[in-house]
Structures are given as C-alpha cells and as structure tokens.
Amino acid sequence: MAAKNWFARWKKKAQPGRKGGKNAGTVKGAVRDMLQTPLGRRLVKICIFIAALPFVLTLLYSVLPPVSTPMLARLLTGREVNRIWTPLEAISPALQRSVIASEDARFCEHGGVDWGALKTQITRLDDGSDVRGASTITMQLAKNLFLWNSRSYIRKGLEIPLALWIDLMLSKRRVFELYLNVAEWGDGIFGIEAAARHYYNKSADKLTRTEAARLATALPNPILRNPLKLSRRHASHARTIRKRADIGRYLLDCM
C-alpha cells in the first residue's frame, strides 16, 4: 500500500505543468524520491543488512559449523541433508592432498584468489576459447556459503571480494576444514564424512589413497560423477590426482 501511494504521488508530481524537482519525471528522480519515503528507507536498510550478512557470518564461522546455501535450500524444501561435521584432523591426509591437488594446487600460496589463473581464463574468454573457471577453494567456499550454483558473471564478481574477506579473517586450515564439510559429494550428501560413509562405508580418516583420489575427482560435478562408477576419462584423472597427491606433501604445508 505504501509503495502504491508513493507511486501515485510521484506520478502526479511528474505530470506536465506541475512543479517538480530537477529530476522530476525521470528514473533517477523516481529512485531519489522513493528513497526519501519510509518504505524506501526500509528497503535501503534491508539491502545493507543482506550485503553485510556474509561478512558477519564469516566471523561466526571461525568457530561455528556453517550451513551452506545448497543445504539451506534443501532444508527449506523438505529434502534430506546428510552432513556429519568432522574436524580436519579426523580426515585422511590423503583425501586432503587429493582435494587440493585436484581443485586448487596453489591453495597455500594465494590470498583467496589466484589472480594469475583468473587472468589466464579472462584471456581464454577473449580468444573465444572454453573457460574452465579459475575458482580457488576459498572462492568455492564463498559460493557454497553465501551464493548460488548457476554460472554467471554476477556470481563470479561477488565471489572475489567474499573470498578475499574469508582468506583475511580465517586461517587456511579453517577455510579448508569448512570447505571439506560443506562441499557436495552427491544428491543431498554434504561433507567428506557423509561422503566416505555413503560411498565406502567407512569414516573419512580411513579413506585409502585411491578412494581419496576418486572422491576428489567427483567434486566438480558430484551429481553426475559417482566415485564408484567413474567413466574411463575420470578414472584416468583420478589416477593422475593420486600421483600428484603422493608427491605433493607440500600441499598441506600451510595447515
């Protein structure tokens, strides 16, 4: 009702022959006038709250287990969420190395955003080549916690400042621990402990190097990639990831 009354007043003000401000009758004038109404001020406060929420929640997630947006979406629609929070020390080092080797080999080196990889992908885009992303583990965590899954330039633009903030406020160890506990490994399966129990009927600290590599390989598309039924291509990739993880002891140096 308030919005309807405001629009009627603005329309009357913008009619020819009536006095109005410098921007009367323009979109800029309409926005300015609306922001001066009680409804407009409430909308501004709501927008500020929504924009600030991820930054505040990041601080809370330094000590509290988070709920990701995919998990929240499932809960709100009555679908099952299978997640068992597990501290990093209770997760197989082979799994940890495999995930970093597969998803973000420079995790310990960058500050949340791998600018070199991002620049390379922008160049590929300008050349008309396929773009593979350049999302770091920290950027993927930002997406899982605060954004949505569909690809878009808007989402990517929001990921970057959120990833920088997360890396600034949280330790690398905590970032990785959060990521392994909110990453999706199947329909309704969130976190490595739930994934290990679902696919291999064992806890995350008992995963073998082969199992760890197969789980890491499934991460880019967990709905279509089943660690127990990998295609020939993905099985080959899993073997490559296992080799990288075996020689990549340095991958966990920052933790």
TILODO-285102 format. One line per 4 residues: their letters; for each residue y, z, x of C-alpha. Coordinates in Angstrom, 3 decimals. Last residue first. Layout:
# residues N
A	Y:Z:X; ...
//
This chain:
# residues 255
MCDL	-26.209:7.645:47.956; -24.036:5.322:50.047; -27.009:4.453:52.304; -29.185:3.295:49.417
LYRG	-29.186:-0.401:50.284; -29.702:0.470:53.966; -33.460:0.662:53.377; -33.339:-3.036:52.637
IDAR	-36.495:-4.278:54.357; -38.836:-3.357:51.515; -36.192:-4.035:48.848; -35.676:-7.596:50.069
KRIT	-39.428:-8.206:50.107; -39.823:-6.779:46.593; -36.930:-8.901:45.350; -38.612:-12.046:46.687
RAHS	-41.876:-11.124:44.981; -39.971:-10.542:41.731; -38.348:-13.975:42.076; -41.767:-15.586:42.318
AHRR	-42.859:-13.726:39.193; -39.658:-14.915:37.523; -40.436:-18.540:38.235; -44.086:-18.262:37.221
SLKL	-43.070:-16.591:33.968; -43.281:-12.831:33.775; -45.595:-11.205:31.260; -45.805:-7.510:32.171
PNRL	-42.140:-7.243:33.170; -41.197:-8.861:29.830; -38.198:-11.121:30.178; -36.775:-12.333:26.850
IPNP	-35.158:-9.120:25.617; -34.512:-7.795:29.118; -32.355:-10.760:30.198; -30.635:-9.946:33.494
LATA	-32.780:-6.816:33.926; -36.252:-8.389:33.989; -36.245:-8.949:37.740; -35.577:-5.261:38.328
LRAA	-38.621:-4.306:36.247; -40.779:-6.740:38.207; -39.502:-5.395:41.527; -40.211:-1.802:40.506
ETRT	-43.729:-2.673:39.345; -44.437:-4.366:42.671; -43.011:-1.481:44.696; -45.012:1.052:42.713
LKDA	-43.482:3.217:39.999; -44.437:6.907:40.104; -40.886:8.343:40.056; -40.093:6.452:36.861
SKNY	-42.844:8.164:34.890; -46.040:6.378:33.934; -47.410:4.340:31.023; -46.608:1.063:32.776
YHRA	-44.488:-0.875:30.274; -43.259:1.807:27.870; -43.371:4.761:30.257; -41.523:2.911:33.008
AAEI	-38.985:1.516:30.536; -38.262:4.917:28.969; -37.715:6.369:32.445; -35.642:3.362:33.569
GFIG	-33.003:3.619:30.889; -32.785:2.096:27.439; -35.625:0.575:25.430; -34.418:-0.508:21.979
DGWE	-35.672:-4.055:22.449; -36.341:-4.243:26.165; -35.123:-2.991:29.524; -31.559:-2.049:28.589
AVNL	-29.449:-0.329:31.246; -28.182:3.088:30.133; -30.075:5.444:32.464; -30.195:3.194:35.529
YLEF	-26.452:2.564:35.198; -25.575:6.245:34.897; -27.532:7.100:38.052; -25.940:4.174:39.881
VRRK	-22.426:5.290:38.984; -23.300:8.898:39.832; -24.558:7.982:43.306; -21.594:5.741:43.963
SLML	-19.349:8.694:43.195; -17.180:8.639:40.098; -13.411:8.505:39.536; -12.387:5.548:41.698
DIWL	-15.523:3.493:41.025; -15.124:4.060:37.287; -11.446:3.106:37.425; -12.148:-0.109:39.350
ALPI	-14.947:-0.962:36.918; -12.637:-0.384:33.937; -9.937:-2.562:35.502; -12.478:-5.394:36.030
ELGK	-14.468:-5.166:32.817; -11.451:-5.827:30.604; -10.882:-9.284:32.083; -14.592:-10.046:31.789
RIYS	-14.501:-9.098:28.120; -11.508:-11.340:27.487; -13.043:-14.202:29.457; -16.037:-14.105:27.128
RSNW	-19.781:-13.517:27.269; -21.371:-11.576:24.426; -22.574:-8.082:25.344; -19.793:-5.760:24.163
LFLN	-17.534:-3.211:25.842; -17.330:0.505:26.667; -20.486:1.943:28.207; -22.603:-1.153:28.755
KALQ	-19.678:-3.292:29.898; -18.390:-0.648:32.300; -21.933:-0.199:33.653; -22.202:-3.942:34.195
MTIT	-18.923:-3.849:36.094; -20.227:-0.999:38.266; -23.480:-2.854:38.927; -21.386:-5.814:40.038
SAGR	-20.768:-8.790:37.810; -20.355:-12.006:39.729; -21.328:-14.243:36.779; -23.642:-17.155:37.264
VDSG	-21.134:-19.918:36.633; -22.565:-23.429:36.430; -20.463:-26.015:38.216; -17.358:-27.713:36.836
DDLR	-15.507:-27.507:40.137; -13.004:-25.039:38.680; -15.902:-22.880:37.480; -17.505:-22.945:40.915
TIQT	-14.206:-21.858:42.424; -13.994:-18.991:39.912; -17.564:-18.034:40.863; -16.680:-17.929:44.559
KLAG	-13.592:-15.809:43.872; -15.699:-13.302:41.953; -18.248:-13.130:44.771; -15.474:-12.377:47.269
WDVG	-13.780:-9.901:44.939; -16.913:-7.797:44.518; -15.532:-5.306:42.002; -16.405:-1.604:41.918
GHEC	-14.926:-0.763:45.298; -17.276:-2.885:47.394; -19.650:-1.906:50.208; -22.366:0.281:48.698
FRAD	-23.013:-2.170:45.849; -23.143:-5.168:48.186; -26.689:-6.158:47.131; -25.707:-6.106:43.451
ESAI	-28.279:-7.029:40.813; -31.562:-7.879:42.533; -31.311:-5.957:45.789; -29.632:-3.061:43.939
VSRQ	-32.383:-2.976:41.316; -35.149:-3.253:43.913; -33.677:-0.503:46.100; -33.552:1.940:43.191
LAPS	-37.013:0.975:41.981; -38.486:1.509:45.439; -36.639:4.824:45.648; -38.651:5.883:42.549
IAEL	-36.525:7.805:40.075; -36.613:11.597:39.824; -33.836:11.996:42.425; -31.584:9.828:40.262
PTWI	-31.686:12.205:37.323; -33.596:11.053:34.219; -32.339:10.804:30.650; -35.059:9.581:28.322
RNVE	-33.931:6.684:26.134; -35.711:5.011:23.198; -33.204:4.044:20.501; -34.658:3.048:17.133
RGTL	-32.598:1.156:14.588; -30.592:2.832:11.816; -27.576:0.521:12.022; -25.285:3.173:13.520
LRAL	-27.962:4.175:16.030; -28.452:0.580:17.134; -24.728:0.037:17.662; -24.472:3.322:19.573
MPTS	-27.244:2.275:21.931; -25.612:-1.100:22.515; -22.245:0.682:23.091; -23.744:3.049:25.654
VPPL	-24.237:6.780:25.079; -23.385:8.866:28.115; -25.129:11.798:29.828; -22.459:14.404:30.701
VSYL	-21.116:15.491:34.115; -19.163:12.528:35.510; -19.482:11.046:32.038; -16.609:13.247:30.874
LTLV	-14.267:11.634:33.402; -15.340:8.166:32.311; -14.780:9.220:28.702; -11.069:9.700:29.403
FPLA	-10.670:6.226:30.905; -12.723:4.659:28.127; -10.598:6.402:25.445; -7.172:5.352:26.766
AIFI	-7.131:1.904:25.158; -8.508:3.200:21.853; -5.955:6.035:21.760; -3.070:3.714:22.624
CIKV	-4.148:1.333:19.853; -4.383:4.187:17.338; -0.921:5.461:18.317; 0.550:1.972:17.893
LRRG	-1.112:1.629:14.487; 0.355:4.976:13.396; 3.816:3.829:14.477; 3.418:0.651:12.472
LPTQ	2.320:2.536:9.371; 5.300:4.903:9.636; 7.612:1.859:9.908; 9.548:0.907:13.045
LMDR	6.607:-1.023:14.462; 6.719:-3.192:11.344; 10.316:-4.209:12.024; 9.554:-5.242:15.582
VAGK	6.461:-7.185:14.516; 8.375:-9.005:11.797; 11.279:-9.728:14.133; 8.973:-11.235:16.710
VTGA	7.282:-13.284:14.007; 10.672:-14.588:12.957; 12.519:-14.145:9.659; 15.037:-11.707:11.086
NKGG	15.162:-11.962:14.895; 18.865:-11.203:15.281; 18.698:-8.714:12.448; 19.070:-9.539:8.815
KRGP	21.656:-10.344:6.229; 20.640:-12.325:3.215; 21.580:-15.940:2.513; 18.166:-17.285:3.375
QAKK	15.294:-14.816:2.768; 14.255:-12.728:5.799; 15.241:-9.382:4.293; 13.277:-10.081:1.136
KWRA	10.224:-10.987:3.192; 10.658:-7.810:5.264; 10.845:-5.630:2.177; 7.754:-7.253:0.639
FWNK	5.871:-6.927:3.929; 6.701:-3.215:4.159; 5.560:-2.600:0.599; 2.232:-4.328:1.274
AAM	1.719:-2.438:4.537; 2.410:0.880:2.811; 0.000:0.000:0.000
//
